Amino acid sequence: MSHSPAVPSPEFAGLRAAVTGGASGIGLATARYLAHRGARVAVLDRAPEALPDADAELLLAVRCDVGDDDSVRAAVATVVDRFGGLDILVNNAGIGAQGTVEDNDDAEWSRVLDVNVLGMVRTTRAALPHLRASEHAAVVNTCSIAATAGLPRRALYATSKGAVLSLTLAMAADHVREGVRVNCVSPGTADTPWIDRLLSSADDPAAERAALNARQPTGRLVSADEVAAAIAYLASPAAASVTGTALAVDGGMQGLRLRPVAD
């Protein structure tokens, strides 16, 4: 008697995830990736109405401002109430900043650090009681190549992402014995709405895009889907022994030193 081969279950079947900053860019790509592979996914965003209509049935949209602790706690409570728990937290919400140390005042430094660093503190703090109850608990933070490479005119942004890298390692150490894994991804320059806005304000957008492409050894920007795939790996059961790790998705920018191409 012949038997049909069993169809494997989606890798995230039965898991529940929350993705901050999930209505666009890397966050949206990650939310879609997880949902298409079986997870129940909530998008936590300041503007959940920005979620494309095509994703409205696939993803749970929850209004959340990571700069406000009450908002974060209410959003996490909503997700847990709807899903019955939480297994995966993707701390992706963040804002950009340009300039040297002279170019931003104290208020701007406080604003960016509050969103990019304390935002992750707030969401993780609210999620931890629920993650501890999960048999598969994972936190993935969105870091940046700016945390480990000196990029021009990114002093404030790089400082915030350097803190994210250190925070990731500290949280991994604090919670590994509680069954909670913590990792981060470090994208290079990714083709996201923020980069689009940055380019649109440049004197020569085409030349600026060409310069950003050339800065990465692959000769192109990283795609949001490529970063999402890395986040999903770190969040997945396949990475059960991976914690305290920063995974570069940067087209070789972190480790490669190529010779200039001869004319």
C-alpha positions, 0 to 999 in steps of 0.5 A: 500500500502506497502512502503520499508523503506528508506535507511539511507544516509551515515553519512558523505554524502556531507561532504568534509574532509582533512586528514594530514599525510593521506598516512599511519597509523592512517591518512590513516585509518581515510581517508578510514573510512570517505570516506567509509561513504560518505565523499569526502576525500583529503589526505595531505602528504609529500609523496602522492605517498605512498598512496596504489594503492587500495585507489587512486580512493577513495581518493584525494592525495595532496602533502603537507609539514606541515612544510612549510606554502606555501605548506600548503596553496597551498594544502588546496587551491587545496582541496577547488578547487576540492571539492568546500569547506571544512567541516572537517580537521583532523590534524594528521601529526606528527613525533616521538622522543625518549630520555630524555631532555639530548638526543636531541639537540636544532635543533631536539627540533625545528624540532619536535615542528615545525611539531607536533605543528606548523604544526597543526597551519599552516593547521588550519590557512589555513583551517579556512576561508573555515571551517567558511563557512561550516554548519558542521565544525569540526577540530580533532587533533591527540594528545597522551597519552604522553600529560597527562602521564609521559612516559619514554624517551619521553620528546620531544614528550610528550612536543609536544603533551602537546602543542597539547592538550592545542592548541585544547582547545584554538582553541575550545574556539576561534572558537566555536561561529563561528560554528567550533568545535575543539577536539582531540583524545589521542591514547595510543601506536598504531600499526603504521609504526612508532612503527614498525620502533621503534621496528625494532631498539630495541635490542630485538624487540619481548621483546619490543613489549611485554612490549608495549602491557603490558603497556596498560590494554587491553594487546595489542596495539591500532589499527589504525582503532580504532583511526580512528573510534574515530576521525570520531565520533568527526568529525561527525554530531553526535558529534555536541555538542562536542567541546574542548574534548580529547577522549582517545583511549588508552586501559585504560592506562589513567584512569585504575590502575590495580593490578598486575596479580599474577603468 
